[in-house]
Amino acid sequence: MKKAAAVGVVAALSLAAAGCGSSSGSDKSTVTLWMYPVIGDQAKSQAFWGKVEKDFEAANPAIDVKIDLQPWEGRQEKVTTALVSRKGFDLVVLGPDQIPQYVRQGTVEAVDDVIAADKAAYLPNALTSLTADGKLYGVPIYQTITAPIYNKKLFAEAGVDKAPQTLAELKAAAPKLAAKKVAVLDYPGKPEVSLNQSFYPILWANGGSVFAPDGKSVAFNSQEGIASLQLLLDLKAAGGLPGNAASKGNDIEGGALAAGKTAMYHAGSAAQADQLAGAIGAENVGIGLPLEGTKRVAFGIPGALVLAKHSEKKDAAKKLAGYLASPAVSAELAKESGFFPARTDVTVPGQTESSKEFAKSLQYVYPGDTHPKARQVMGVIGPHIQAALLGKEDAKTALDAAAKEAAELLGSGG
């Protein structure tokens, strides 16, 4: 068994290799998996994936597994390069918004047969989000979810009996907390922060969407979109956003929420809730359901194993994907990562109370738009929202300008 490689080193080594799936002169089939830091602690990550290699190889002696631990940074570029150059990996972990472009390029393989026997056990939204043209292109091995995390003490001190559960309640609470010099919403307006964790959850809650149903145009500058951005501007005017909202990230440690200067983050993770607990005390941390507008929507994505079309060892790679998606491995991965299983027949050992609260939002999970240009369009919208937060554009002007740029992007064919 080969040891799991150190983070950051393997990218160059893998891309320099002659190709994946080779047997290296032995009778074994070598399967290379590019794994990412879904387990945040590096030592725990290496130990977990090392054990996965050892256990799988013991049960499948004809297959040699190489798990390359890759960094998040530069993932999109490295994966694209590997697929185009037809070397680097057999399997890679991707999210649903990344997959459509590779399906369109014809560089990934359908994997319906991997989950066929247990299809009914998977979260329906996980499978739907990984499906393109009627075929499944990812085997989900974990599921993320976001939900509001908040400081109970700050709301109580401002005379707000319970934390906001709707967008209307959020707006109503803003001036009460502002009177205590506390911003009600820890909004991260820095363009580098994914809009899935900032603007989009508000847009979705208001019934809006980023793209039109046919995917040929954008829809975020609709009445619902304008109302969503206007809500942020109204909160800002009421002292409901931090002064640096236009440029702040969504870090908890060292941030305004941990310092008691803001009261709520509407799209937090279970790990962030734990970080907040470490800063203000677990007894002061609340976890709610997604804020409701016309509906409740929680952003969350499945992490899925995607099979490269160029893989020379597809059967072996599929066997590994099925193993990683099995209930036993899924349970241990959820335990170590803090994420959730992508299937309903898994019990997570030692699940914390905060994780159980987050799990209540899984019924509202939405993976965002799986459009091939979803990420490029997000890059267009972010700066205009930032401009609006800086007072340079009003809500309609900002979103109309972003929509014009997005339309040109969609029409470019690139």
GIRAGI-V695026 format. One record per residue. N is the residue number from 1. RES is the residue in one small letter. SS is DSSP state (H for helix, E for strand, C for the rest). BURIAL is # if it has 24 or more other ideal C-beta (glycine too) atoms within 12 Angstrom, else .. Layout:
BEGIN
N:RES:SS:BURIAL
N:RES:SS:BURIAL
END
This chain:
BEGIN
1:m:C:.
2:k:C:.
3:k:C:.
4:a:C:#
5:a:E:#
6:a:C:.
7:v:C:#
8:g:C:.
9:v:C:.
10:v:H:#
11:a:H:#
12:a:H:.
13:l:H:.
14:s:H:#
15:l:H:#
16:a:H:.
17:a:C:#
18:a:C:.
19:g:C:#
20:c:C:#
21:g:C:#
22:s:C:.
23:s:C:.
24:s:C:.
25:g:C:.
26:s:C:.
27:d:C:.
28:k:C:.
29:s:E:#
30:t:E:#
31:v:E:#
32:t:E:#
33:l:E:#
34:w:E:#
35:m:E:#
36:y:E:#
37:p:C:#
38:v:C:#
39:i:C:#
40:g:C:.
41:d:C:.
42:q:H:.
43:a:H:.
44:k:H:.
45:s:H:#
46:q:H:#
47:a:H:.
48:f:H:#
49:w:H:#
50:g:H:#
51:k:H:#
52:v:H:#
53:e:H:#
54:k:H:.
55:d:H:.
56:f:H:#
57:e:H:#
58:a:H:.
59:a:H:.
60:n:C:#
61:p:C:.
62:a:C:.
63:i:E:#
64:d:E:#
65:v:E:#
66:k:E:#
67:i:E:#
68:d:E:#
69:l:E:#
70:q:E:#
71:p:C:.
72:w:C:#
73:e:C:.
74:g:C:.
75:r:H:#
76:q:H:#
77:e:H:.
78:k:H:#
79:v:H:#
80:t:H:.
81:t:H:.
82:a:H:#
83:l:H:#
84:v:H:.
85:s:H:.
86:r:C:.
87:k:C:#
88:g:C:#
89:f:C:#
90:d:C:#
91:l:E:#
92:v:E:#
93:v:E:#
94:l:E:#
95:g:C:#
96:p:H:#
97:d:H:#
98:q:H:#
99:i:H:#
100:p:H:#
101:q:H:#
102:y:H:#
103:v:H:#
104:r:H:.
105:q:H:.
106:g:C:.
107:t:C:#
108:v:E:#
109:e:E:#
110:a:C:#
111:v:C:#
112:d:H:#
113:d:H:.
114:v:H:#
115:i:H:#
116:a:H:.
117:a:H:.
118:d:H:#
119:k:H:#
120:a:H:.
121:a:H:.
122:y:E:#
123:l:C:#
124:p:H:.
125:n:H:#
126:a:H:#
127:l:H:#
128:t:H:#
129:s:H:#
130:l:C:#
131:t:E:#
132:a:E:#
133:d:C:.
134:g:C:.
135:k:E:.
136:l:E:#
137:y:C:#
138:g:C:#
139:v:E:#
140:p:E:#
141:i:E:#
142:y:E:#
143:q:E:#
144:t:C:#
145:i:C:#
146:t:C:#
147:a:E:#
148:p:E:#
149:i:E:#
150:y:E:#
151:n:E:#
152:k:H:#
153:k:H:.
154:l:H:#
155:f:H:#
156:a:H:.
157:e:H:.
158:a:C:#
159:g:C:.
160:v:C:#
161:d:C:.
162:k:C:.
163:a:C:#
164:p:C:#
165:q:C:#
166:t:E:#
167:l:H:#
168:a:H:.
169:e:H:#
170:l:H:#
171:k:H:#
172:a:H:#
173:a:H:#
174:a:H:#
175:p:H:.
176:k:H:#
177:l:H:#
178:a:H:#
179:a:C:.
180:k:C:#
181:k:C:.
182:v:C:#
183:a:E:#
184:v:E:#
185:l:E:#
186:d:C:#
187:y:C:#
188:p:C:#
189:g:C:#
190:k:C:#
191:p:C:#
192:e:C:.
193:v:C:#
194:s:C:#
195:l:H:#
196:n:H:#
197:q:H:#
198:s:C:#
199:f:C:#
200:y:H:#
201:p:H:#
202:i:H:#
203:l:H:#
204:w:H:#
205:a:H:#
206:n:C:#
207:g:C:.
208:g:C:#
209:s:C:#
210:v:C:#
211:f:E:#
212:a:C:.
213:p:C:.
214:d:C:.
215:g:C:.
216:k:C:.
217:s:C:#
218:v:E:#
219:a:C:#
220:f:C:#
221:n:C:#
222:s:C:#
223:q:H:.
224:e:H:#
225:g:H:#
226:i:H:#
227:a:H:#
228:s:H:#
229:l:H:#
230:q:H:#
231:l:H:#
232:l:H:#
233:l:H:#
234:d:H:#
235:l:H:#
236:k:H:#
237:a:H:.
238:a:C:#
239:g:C:#
240:g:C:#
241:l:E:#
242:p:C:#
243:g:C:.
244:n:C:.
245:a:C:#
246:a:C:#
247:s:C:.
248:k:C:#
249:g:C:#
250:n:C:#
251:d:C:#
252:i:C:#
253:e:C:.
254:g:C:.
255:g:C:#
256:a:C:#
257:l:C:#
258:a:C:#
259:a:C:.
260:g:C:#
261:k:C:#
262:t:E:#
263:a:E:#
264:m:E:#
265:y:E:#
266:h:E:#
267:a:E:#
268:g:E:#
269:s:C:#
270:a:H:#
271:a:H:#
272:q:H:#
273:a:H:#
274:d:H:#
275:q:H:#
276:l:H:#
277:a:H:#
278:g:H:.
279:a:H:#
280:i:H:#
281:g:C:.
282:a:H:.
283:e:H:.
284:n:H:#
285:v:E:#
286:g:E:#
287:i:E:#
288:g:C:#
289:l:C:#
290:p:C:#
291:l:C:#
292:e:E:#
293:g:C:#
294:t:C:.
295:k:C:#
296:r:C:#
297:v:C:#
298:a:E:#
299:f:E:#
300:g:C:#
301:i:C:#
302:p:E:#
303:g:E:#
304:a:E:#
305:l:E:#
306:v:E:#
307:l:E:#
308:a:E:#
309:k:C:#
310:h:C:#
311:s:C:#
312:e:C:#
313:k:C:#
314:k:H:#
315:d:H:.
316:a:H:#
317:a:H:#
318:k:H:#
319:k:H:#
320:l:H:#
321:a:H:#
322:g:H:#
323:y:H:#
324:l:H:#
325:a:C:#
326:s:C:#
327:p:H:#
328:a:H:#
329:v:H:#
330:s:H:#
331:a:H:#
332:e:H:#
333:l:H:#
334:a:H:#
335:k:H:#
336:e:H:#
337:s:H:#
338:g:C:#
339:f:C:#
340:f:E:#
341:p:C:#
342:a:C:#
343:r:E:#
344:t:C:#
345:d:C:.
346:v:C:#
347:t:C:.
348:v:C:#
349:p:C:.
350:g:C:.
351:q:C:.
352:t:C:.
353:e:H:.
354:s:H:#
355:s:H:#
356:k:H:.
357:e:H:#
358:f:H:#
359:a:H:#
360:k:H:.
361:s:H:#
362:l:H:#
363:q:H:.
364:y:H:#
365:v:E:#
366:y:E:#
367:p:C:#
368:g:C:#
369:d:C:#
370:t:C:#
371:h:C:#
372:p:C:#
373:k:C:#
374:a:H:#
375:r:H:#
376:q:H:#
377:v:H:#
378:m:H:#
379:g:H:.
380:v:H:#
381:i:H:#
382:g:H:#
383:p:H:#
384:h:H:#
385:i:H:#
386:q:H:#
387:a:H:#
388:a:H:#
389:l:H:#
390:l:C:#
391:g:C:.
392:k:C:.
393:e:C:#
394:d:C:.
395:a:H:#
396:k:H:.
397:t:H:.
398:a:H:#
399:l:H:#
400:d:H:#
401:a:H:#
402:a:H:#
403:a:H:#
404:k:H:.
405:e:H:#
406:a:H:#
407:a:H:.
408:e:H:.
409:l:H:#
410:l:H:#
411:g:H:.
412:s:H:.
413:g:C:.
414:g:C:.
END
